[in-house]
Amino acid sequence: MYGVALAANGQAASGVGGMFATLMPFILIFVIFYFLLILPQRKKQKEHRQMIENLKNGDKVITTGGIYGTITRLKKSYVEIEAANQVRLRIQRGNISGLRREE
């Protein structure tokens, strides 16, 4: 009886259409997040990965810690940079934040 009363009032579950209308705001939010946050971050990660792979001796770099230096040796997992005269540091490749522009 109760189900019949709801159907008569137009409040019965509307099936797939009602579920889709309920999920539509969540889908829209995900699409917006994808294009505004996820896609640009992936692009930035890809550029950083390419920069790390293309490092060579003599490149002037800056680390994530803010240390400026010149690459003196490259290994598979780390680079050695010269931060000052006769001061060499070993740093993981991933901690190189970018190439330094000439000032």
N, CA, C and O atoms as a GROMACS GRO file, in nm:
protein
  412
    1MET      N    1   0.081  -0.120   0.000
    1MET     CA    2   0.000   0.000   0.000
    1MET      C    3   0.084   0.126   0.000
    1MET      O    4   0.058   0.220  -0.074
    2TYR      N    5   0.189   0.125   0.085
    2TYR     CA    6   0.272   0.244   0.099
    2TYR      C    7   0.341   0.278  -0.034
    2TYR      O    8   0.347   0.395  -0.071
    3GLY      N    9   0.393   0.178  -0.104
    3GLY     CA   10   0.458   0.200  -0.232
    3GLY      C   11   0.362   0.257  -0.334
    3GLY      O   12   0.401   0.340  -0.417
    4VAL      N   13   0.238   0.214  -0.330
    4VAL     CA   14   0.138   0.265  -0.423
    4VAL      C   15   0.107   0.412  -0.393
    4VAL      O   16   0.086   0.492  -0.484
    5ALA      N   17   0.104   0.446  -0.264
    5ALA     CA   18   0.076   0.584  -0.227
    5ALA      C   19   0.188   0.677  -0.273
    5ALA      O   20   0.161   0.787  -0.321
    6LEU      N   21   0.312   0.633  -0.260
    6LEU     CA   22   0.423   0.715  -0.306
    6LEU      C   23   0.421   0.731  -0.456
    6LEU      O   24   0.448   0.840  -0.508
    7ALA      N   25   0.389   0.624  -0.527
    7ALA     CA   26   0.384   0.631  -0.672
    7ALA      C   27   0.274   0.727  -0.716
    7ALA      O   28   0.288   0.798  -0.815
    8ALA      N   29   0.166   0.726  -0.643
    8ALA     CA   30   0.056   0.815  -0.679
    8ALA      C   31   0.093   0.962  -0.657
    8ALA      O   32   0.045   1.049  -0.729
    9ASN      N   33   0.177   0.989  -0.559
    9ASN     CA   34   0.219   1.125  -0.532
    9ASN      C   35   0.336   1.171  -0.619
    9ASN      O   36   0.374   1.287  -0.613
   10GLY      N   37   0.393   1.081  -0.700
   10GLY     CA   38   0.505   1.117  -0.785
   10GLY      C   39   0.638   1.116  -0.712
   10GLY      O   40   0.735   1.172  -0.763
   11GLN      N   41   0.646   1.055  -0.596
   11GLN     CA   42   0.768   1.052  -0.518
   11GLN      C   43   0.836   0.916  -0.522
   11GLN      O   44   0.929   0.891  -0.444
   12ALA      N   45   0.794   0.830  -0.608
   12ALA     CA   46   0.856   0.698  -0.617
   12ALA      C   47   0.997   0.714  -0.676
   12ALA      O   48   1.027   0.811  -0.745
   13ALA      N   49   1.081   0.616  -0.648
   13ALA     CA   50   1.217   0.619  -0.702
   13ALA      C   51   1.210   0.626  -0.853
   13ALA      O   52   1.139   0.548  -0.916
   14SER      N   53   1.282   0.717  -0.909
   14SER     CA   54   1.273   0.736  -1.053
   14SER      C   55   1.375   0.652  -1.128
   14SER      O   56   1.396   0.673  -1.248
   15GLY      N   57   1.439   0.558  -1.062
   15GLY     CA   58   1.526   0.462  -1.129
   15GLY      C   59   1.660   0.520  -1.166
   15GLY      O   60   1.721   0.595  -1.090
   16VAL      N   61   1.706   0.485  -1.284
   16VAL     CA   62   1.838   0.522  -1.331
   16VAL      C   63   1.850   0.674  -1.349
   16VAL      O   64   1.955   0.731  -1.319
   17GLY      N   65   1.747   0.738  -1.396
   17GLY     CA   66   1.750   0.883  -1.416
   17GLY      C   67   1.772   0.958  -1.287
   17GLY      O   68   1.846   1.056  -1.284
   18GLY      N   69   1.709   0.915  -1.181
   18GLY     CA   70   1.726   0.980  -1.050
   18GLY      C   71   1.865   0.959  -0.995
   18GLY      O   72   1.924   1.050  -0.936
   19MET      N   73   1.918   0.839  -1.014
   19MET     CA   74   2.052   0.810  -0.965
   19MET      C   75   2.156   0.893  -1.044
   19MET      O   76   2.251   0.944  -0.986
   20PHE      N   77   2.136   0.904  -1.174
   20PHE     CA   78   2.227   0.983  -1.257
   20PHE      C   79   2.222   1.130  -1.217
   20PHE      O   80   2.326   1.196  -1.210
   21ALA      N   81   2.105   1.182  -1.191
   21ALA     CA   82   2.090   1.322  -1.150
   21ALA      C   83   2.156   1.345  -1.014
   21ALA      O   84   2.209   1.454  -0.988
   22THR      N   85   2.153   1.246  -0.928
   22THR     CA   86   2.216   1.256  -0.797
   22THR      C   87   2.369   1.256  -0.809
   22THR      O   88   2.438   1.327  -0.736
   23LEU      N   89   2.422   1.175  -0.900
   23LEU     CA   90   2.567   1.163  -0.917
   23LEU      C   91   2.626   1.271  -1.007
   23LEU      O   92   2.748   1.290  -1.008
   24MET      N   93   2.544   1.341  -1.080
   24MET     CA   94   2.592   1.441  -1.176
   24MET      C   95   2.680   1.549  -1.111
   24MET      O   96   2.785   1.581  -1.168
   25PRO      N   97   2.646   1.606  -0.997
   25PRO     CA   98   2.735   1.706  -0.937
   25PRO      C   99   2.872   1.650  -0.901
   25PRO      O  100   2.973   1.719  -0.916
   26PHE      N  101   2.878   1.526  -0.854
   26PHE     CA  102   3.005   1.464  -0.820
   26PHE      C  103   3.090   1.440  -0.944
   26PHE      O  104   3.212   1.462  -0.942
   27ILE      N  105   3.027   1.397  -1.051
   27ILE     CA  106   3.097   1.376  -1.177
   27ILE      C  107   3.151   1.508  -1.229
   27ILE      O  108   3.265   1.515  -1.275
   28LEU      N  109   3.071   1.613  -1.222
   28LEU     CA  110   3.112   1.745  -1.267
   28LEU      C  111   3.230   1.797  -1.184
   28LEU      O  112   3.324   1.854  -1.240
   29ILE      N  113   3.228   1.778  -1.054
   29ILE     CA  114   3.338   1.820  -0.967
   29ILE      C  115   3.465   1.745  -1.003
   29ILE      O  116   3.573   1.805  -1.008
   30PHE      N  117   3.455   1.613  -1.028
   30PHE     CA  118   3.572   1.535  -1.066
   30PHE      C  119   3.631   1.585  -1.197
   30PHE      O  120   3.753   1.596  -1.209
   31VAL      N  121   3.548   1.614  -1.295
   31VAL     CA  122   3.596   1.664  -1.424
   31VAL      C  123   3.668   1.797  -1.406
   31VAL      O  124   3.774   1.819  -1.465
   32ILE      N  125   3.612   1.886  -1.326
   32ILE     CA  126   3.675   2.016  -1.301
   32ILE      C  127   3.810   1.996  -1.232
   32ILE      O  128   3.908   2.059  -1.271
   33PHE      N  129   3.816   1.910  -1.130
   33PHE     CA  130   3.942   1.883  -1.062
   33PHE      C  131   4.044   1.823  -1.158
   33PHE      O  132   4.163   1.856  -1.151
   34TYR      N  133   3.999   1.735  -1.247
   34TYR     CA  134   4.091   1.672  -1.342
   34TYR      C  135   4.158   1.777  -1.429
   34TYR      O  136   4.280   1.776  -1.444
   35PHE      N  137   4.079   1.867  -1.487
   35PHE     CA  138   4.136   1.964  -1.579
   35PHE      C  139   4.210   2.078  -1.509
   35PHE      O  140   4.303   2.134  -1.567
   36LEU      N  141   4.172   2.113  -1.388
   36LEU     CA  142   4.237   2.224  -1.319
   36LEU      C  143   4.354   2.182  -1.230
   36LEU      O  144   4.445   2.261  -1.208
   37LEU      N  145   4.354   2.059  -1.180
   37LEU     CA  146   4.458   2.016  -1.087
   37LEU      C  147   4.540   1.898  -1.137
   37LEU      O  148   4.663   1.904  -1.140
   38ILE      N  149   4.475   1.791  -1.176
   38ILE     CA  150   4.545   1.667  -1.207
   38ILE      C  151   4.624   1.677  -1.337
   38ILE      O  152   4.742   1.641  -1.341
   39LEU      N  153   4.562   1.725  -1.443
   39LEU     CA  154   4.629   1.734  -1.573
   39LEU      C  155   4.751   1.826  -1.571
   39LEU      O  156   4.856   1.786  -1.621
   40PRO      N  157   4.742   1.948  -1.516
   40PRO     CA  158   4.863   2.032  -1.510
   40PRO      C  159   4.974   1.971  -1.424
   40PRO      O  160   5.092   1.987  -1.455
   41GLN      N  161   4.937   1.902  -1.316
   41GLN     CA  162   5.039   1.841  -1.230
   41GLN      C  163   5.111   1.729  -1.304
   41GLN      O  164   5.233   1.715  -1.291
   42ARG      N  165   5.038   1.649  -1.380
   42ARG     CA  166   5.101   1.543  -1.460
   42ARG      C  167   5.198   1.602  -1.562
   42ARG      O  168   5.307   1.549  -1.583
   43LYS      N  169   5.157   1.711  -1.626
   43LYS     CA  170   5.243   1.776  -1.725
   43LYS      C  171   5.371   1.826  -1.659
   43LYS      O  172   5.480   1.810  -1.714
   44LYS      N  173   5.358   1.886  -1.541
   44LYS     CA  174   5.474   1.937  -1.468
   44LYS      C  175   5.567   1.822  -1.428
   44LYS      O  176   5.689   1.836  -1.438
   45GLN      N  177   5.511   1.710  -1.382
   45GLN     CA  178   5.592   1.595  -1.344
   45GLN      C  179   5.667   1.538  -1.465
   45GLN      O  180   5.783   1.499  -1.453
   46LYS      N  181   5.601   1.534  -1.580
   46LYS     CA  182   5.664   1.483  -1.701
   46LYS      C  183   5.780   1.573  -1.742
   46LYS      O  184   5.886   1.522  -1.780
   47GLU      N  185   5.763   1.704  -1.736
   47GLU     CA  186   5.871   1.798  -1.770
   47GLU      C  187   5.989   1.782  -1.673
   47GLU      O  188   6.104   1.785  -1.715
   48HIS      N  189   5.960   1.766  -1.544
   48HIS     CA  190   6.065   1.749  -1.444
   48HIS      C  191   6.142   1.620  -1.470
   48HIS      O  192   6.265   1.618  -1.462
   49ARG      N  193   6.070   1.512  -1.499
   49ARG     CA  194   6.133   1.383  -1.526
   49ARG      C  195   6.226   1.393  -1.648
   49ARG      O  196   6.337   1.339  -1.646
   50GLN      N  197   6.182   1.462  -1.753
   50GLN     CA  198   6.266   1.479  -1.871
   50GLN      C  199   6.390   1.563  -1.839
   50GLN      O  200   6.500   1.532  -1.886
   51MET      N  201   6.373   1.667  -1.759
   51MET     CA  202   6.486   1.750  -1.720
   51MET      C  203   6.588   1.667  -1.641
   51MET      O  204   6.708   1.680  -1.664
   52ILE      N  205   6.541   1.584  -1.550
   52ILE     CA  206   6.630   1.499  -1.469
   52ILE      C  207   6.706   1.401  -1.559
   52ILE      O  208   6.825   1.378  -1.539
   53GLU      N  209   6.638   1.344  -1.657
   53GLU     CA  210   6.702   1.248  -1.746
   53GLU      C  211   6.805   1.314  -1.837
   53GLU      O  212   6.901   1.249  -1.878
   54ASN      N  213   6.788   1.441  -1.870
   54ASN     CA  214   6.877   1.510  -1.963
   54ASN      C  215   6.989   1.589  -1.895
   54ASN      O  216   7.056   1.668  -1.961
   55LEU      N  217   7.009   1.570  -1.765
   55LEU     CA  218   7.118   1.640  -1.697
   55LEU      C  219   7.253   1.594  -1.752
   55LEU      O  220   7.269   1.478  -1.792
   56LYS      N  221   7.349   1.685  -1.753
   56LYS     CA  222   7.484   1.651  -1.799
   56LYS      C  223   7.587   1.727  -1.716
   56LYS      O  224   7.554   1.824  -1.648
   57ASN      N  225   7.711   1.683  -1.723
   57ASN     CA  226   7.818   1.750  -1.650
   57ASN      C  227   7.827   1.896  -1.694
   57ASN      O  228   7.815   1.928  -1.812
   58GLY      N  229   7.848   1.983  -1.596
   58GLY     CA  230   7.861   2.125  -1.625
   58GLY      C  231   7.731   2.203  -1.616
   58GLY      O  232   7.733   2.326  -1.618
   59ASP      N  233   7.617   2.133  -1.605
   59ASP     CA  234   7.489   2.204  -1.589
   59ASP      C  235   7.486   2.275  -1.454
   59ASP      O  236   7.527   2.220  -1.352
   60LYS      N  237   7.437   2.396  -1.456
   60LYS     CA  238   7.420   2.471  -1.332
   60LYS      C  239   7.276   2.447  -1.285
   60LYS      O  240   7.180   2.472  -1.358
   61VAL      N  241   7.262   2.397  -1.161
   61VAL     CA  242   7.132   2.354  -1.110
   61VAL      C  243   7.103   2.418  -0.974
   61VAL      O  244   7.190   2.476  -0.910
   62ILE      N  245   6.978   2.405  -0.935
   62ILE     CA  246   6.936   2.442  -0.801
   62ILE      C  247   6.860   2.323  -0.744
   62ILE      O  248   6.781   2.259  -0.813
   63THR      N  249   6.887   2.294  -0.616
   63THR     CA  250   6.822   2.180  -0.552
   63THR      C  251   6.692   2.224  -0.486
   63THR      O  252   6.663   2.343  -0.476
   64THR      N  253   6.614   2.126  -0.441
   64THR     CA  254   6.490   2.158  -0.371
   64THR      C  255   6.518   2.228  -0.238
   64THR      O  256   6.431   2.296  -0.184
   65GLY      N  257   6.637   2.210  -0.185
   65GLY     CA  258   6.677   2.277  -0.062
   65GLY      C  259   6.730   2.417  -0.082
   65GLY      O  260   6.762   2.487   0.014
   66GLY      N  261   6.741   2.459  -0.209
   66GLY     CA  262   6.786   2.594  -0.238
   66GLY      C  263   6.936   2.607  -0.259
   66GLY      O  264   6.988   2.719  -0.260
   67ILE      N  265   7.007   2.496  -0.276
   67ILE     CA  266   7.151   2.500  -0.296
   67ILE      C  267   7.180   2.513  -0.445
   67ILE      O  268   7.129   2.436  -0.526
   68TYR      N  269   7.261   2.612  -0.479
   68TYR     CA  270   7.305   2.632  -0.616
   68TYR      C  271   7.436   2.558  -0.636
   68TYR      O  272   7.521   2.555  -0.548
   69GLY      N  273   7.451   2.497  -0.754
   69GLY     CA  274   7.576   2.429  -0.780
   69GLY      C  275   7.590   2.391  -0.925
   69GLY      O  276   7.499   2.411  -1.006
   70THR      N  277   7.706   2.334  -0.956
   70THR     CA  278   7.736   2.288  -1.091
   70THR      C  279   7.761   2.138  -1.086
   70THR      O  280   7.834   2.091  -0.999
   71ILE      N  281   7.700   2.064  -1.175
   71ILE     CA  282   7.714   1.918  -1.176
   71ILE      C  283   7.856   1.881  -1.217
   71ILE      O  284   7.908   1.926  -1.320
   72THR      N  285   7.919   1.797  -1.132
   72THR     CA  286   8.054   1.750  -1.163
   72THR      C  287   8.056   1.601  -1.196
   72THR      O  288   8.147   1.555  -1.264
   73ARG      N  289   7.957   1.526  -1.148
   73ARG     CA  290   7.953   1.382  -1.175
   73ARG      C  291   7.809   1.335  -1.172
   73ARG      O  292   7.729   1.377  -1.088
   74LEU      N  293   7.778   1.246  -1.263
   74LEU     CA  294   7.642   1.189  -1.271
   74LEU      C  295   7.648   1.039  -1.248
   74LEU      O  296   7.732   0.970  -1.305
   75LYS      N  297   7.560   0.991  -1.165
   75LYS     CA  298   7.542   0.847  -1.145
   75LYS      C  299   7.394   0.818  -1.171
   75LYS      O  300   7.315   0.909  -1.194
   76LYS      N  301   7.358   0.691  -1.166
   76LYS     CA  302   7.220   0.653  -1.196
   76LYS      C  303   7.121   0.714  -1.098
   76LYS      O  304   7.016   0.764  -1.139
   77SER      N  305   7.152   0.710  -0.968
   77SER     CA  306   7.055   0.755  -0.868
   77SER      C  307   7.088   0.890  -0.805
   77SER      O  308   7.004   0.949  -0.737
   78TYR      N  309   7.210   0.940  -0.826
   78TYR     CA  310   7.246   1.068  -0.765
   78TYR      C  311   7.336   1.149  -0.857
   78TYR      O  312   7.390   1.098  -0.955
   79VAL      N  313   7.350   1.275  -0.823
   79VAL     CA  314   7.445   1.362  -0.893
   79VAL      C  315   7.537   1.424  -0.788
   79VAL      O  316   7.500   1.438  -0.672
   80GLU      N  317   7.654   1.459  -0.831
   80GLU     CA  318   7.747   1.528  -0.742
   80GLU      C  319   7.759   1.670  -0.795
   80GLU      O  320   7.789   1.693  -0.912
   81ILE      N  321   7.733   1.766  -0.706
   81ILE     CA  322   7.742   1.905  -0.747
   81ILE      C  323   7.851   1.975  -0.666
   81ILE      O  324   7.879   1.940  -0.552
   82GLU      N  325   7.909   2.073  -0.730
   82GLU     CA  326   8.008   2.156  -0.661
   82GLU      C  327   7.938   2.285  -0.624
   82GLU      O  328   7.904   2.366  -0.710
   83ALA      N  329   7.916   2.304  -0.493
   83ALA     CA  330   7.842   2.420  -0.444
   83ALA      C  331   7.933   2.540  -0.423
   83ALA      O  332   7.889   2.654  -0.437
   84ALA      N  333   8.058   2.516  -0.392
   84ALA     CA  334   8.158   2.621  -0.374
   84ALA      C  335   8.292   2.560  -0.414
   84ALA      O  336   8.299   2.443  -0.450
   85ASN      N  337   8.397   2.638  -0.408
   85ASN     CA  338   8.528   2.588  -0.444
   85ASN      C  339   8.566   2.471  -0.353
   85ASN      O  340   8.577   2.488  -0.232
   86GLN      N  341   8.587   2.354  -0.412
   86GLN     CA  342   8.624   2.231  -0.342
   86GLN      C  343   8.517   2.182  -0.244
   86GLN      O  344   8.550   2.106  -0.152
   87VAL      N  345   8.391   2.222  -0.260
   87VAL     CA  346   8.281   2.172  -0.177
   87VAL      C  347   8.186   2.096  -0.268
   87VAL      O  348   8.114   2.154  -0.349
   88ARG      N  349   8.187   1.964  -0.254
   88ARG     CA  350   8.105   1.879  -0.340
   88ARG      C  351   7.999   1.808  -0.256
   88ARG      O  352   8.026   1.759  -0.146
   89LEU      N  353   7.880   1.804  -0.310
   89LEU     CA  354   7.767   1.741  -0.242
   89LEU      C  355   7.706   1.635  -0.332
   89LEU      O  356   7.695   1.653  -0.453
   90ARG      N  357   7.667   1.523  -0.271
   90ARG     CA  358   7.593   1.420  -0.345
   90ARG      C  359   7.445   1.439  -0.316
   90ARG      O  360   7.402   1.447  -0.201
   91ILE      N  361   7.369   1.447  -0.423
   91ILE     CA  362   7.225   1.472  -0.410
   91ILE      C  363   7.151   1.376  -0.501
   91ILE      O  364   7.193   1.349  -0.613
   92GLN      N  365   7.039   1.325  -0.451
   92GLN     CA  366   6.956   1.238  -0.535
   92GLN      C  367   6.907   1.317  -0.655
   92GLN      O  368   6.878   1.437  -0.644
   93ARG      N  369   6.896   1.251  -0.768
   93ARG     CA  370   6.853   1.318  -0.890
   93ARG      C  371   6.718   1.386  -0.873
   93ARG      O  372   6.698   1.497  -0.924
   94GLY      N  373   6.627   1.324  -0.804
   94GLY     CA  374   6.493   1.380  -0.786
   94GLY      C  375   6.491   1.510  -0.708
   94GLY      O  376   6.393   1.584  -0.714
   95ASN      N  377   6.598   1.539  -0.634
   95ASN     CA  378   6.604   1.661  -0.555
   95ASN      C  379   6.661   1.780  -0.631
   95ASN      O  380   6.681   1.887  -0.574
   96ILE      N  381   6.686   1.762  -0.759
   96ILE     CA  382   6.724   1.875  -0.844
   96ILE      C  383   6.593   1.938  -0.890
   96ILE      O  384   6.514   1.874  -0.960
   97SER      N  385   6.571   2.063  -0.850
   97SER     CA  386   6.442   2.125  -0.883
   97SER      C  387   6.443   2.191  -1.020
   97SER      O  388   6.337   2.208  -1.080
   98GLY      N  389   6.559   2.228  -1.068
   98GLY     CA  390   6.562   2.288  -1.201
   98GLY      C  391   6.700   2.334  -1.241
   98GLY      O  392   6.794   2.336  -1.161
   99LEU      N  393   6.709   2.372  -1.366
   99LEU     CA  394   6.833   2.429  -1.416
   99LEU      C  395   6.838   2.577  -1.381
   99LEU      O  396   6.736   2.646  -1.385
  100ARG      N  397   6.955   2.623  -1.346
  100ARG     CA  398   6.973   2.762  -1.305
  100ARG      C  399   6.997   2.850  -1.428
  100ARG      O  400   7.076   2.815  -1.516
  101ARG      N  401   6.929   2.961  -1.432
  101ARG     CA  402   6.952   3.058  -1.539
  101ARG      C  403   7.073   3.142  -1.504
  101ARG      O  404   7.100   3.170  -1.387
  102GLU      N  405   7.144   3.182  -1.604
  102GLU     CA  406   7.260   3.270  -1.582
  102GLU      C  407   7.211   3.405  -1.531
  102GLU      O  408   7.116   3.462  -1.585
  103GLU      N  409   7.276   3.456  -1.429
  103GLU     CA  410   7.236   3.583  -1.368
  103GLU      C  411   7.331   3.693  -1.405
  103GLU      O  412   7.314   3.807  -1.363
   0.00000   0.00000   0.00000
